[in-house]
Amino acid sequence: METIPLIKLTEQIKINQIPNFIEKITEQINENNTIYIQDIHGIQKNKPNICLYQRLSRDYNLWIDNGPRNLGDTVDTFMSGANTITIRESLFRKLNINDIKDITENQIFINIDLEKPTNTFFPNIDGKTIFEKRETIENNPKYNDVLKQQTKNTPLYIYENNPQNLTFWKKYNTQGIITNLDNIKEFKQK
């Protein structure tokens, strides 16, 4: 299983802060690795850290989850250096994957929302992501059923911080793990 380090951005990173930010990342992972950037500031406030993406894309493959709301937002994200994006259906009102695929060959993932599962079939996506804890899924049979249905024929990348939980996720067509940057060495040893 592929292991991808997660960087969670909760605020706008100012241009003068970018060099220090990148230095911290470089201490923990090598260039040319993929980094998953979950831009909470972009998701919640629609103010993504575009300048940071541009700078990071010089040294890393970027998988960006910044809450694009329309086709223009996805174009901006790809143009800023993303190789892969995650789309949250609840934020993207008129989602048409074919429109996005017409403008890029890059990878597109959909984030699974267990509270508001969709029956929409996306034949052109490259996979799905989920950021729920194992316990949340285990303790709710409805969530378990939704996750099985959503990942039946679609690769899944899951957020996980405990390497002991990896066997649990295998039944859901899990192709990779997204984990906090601080935990990456722990998963690589598994």
Secondary structure, DSSP 4 states (H G I P E B T S, - for coil): -EEEEEEEE-SPPPGGGHHHHHHHHHHHS-TT-EEEEEEHHHHHHS---HHHHHHHTTTSEEEEE----SHHHHHHHHHTTEEEEEE-TTT-TT--HHHHHHH--SEEEEE--SSS------TT--EEEE---HHHHHT-HHHHHHHHHHTTTS-EEEE-S-GGGHHHHGGGTEEEEEEEGGGHHHHHT-
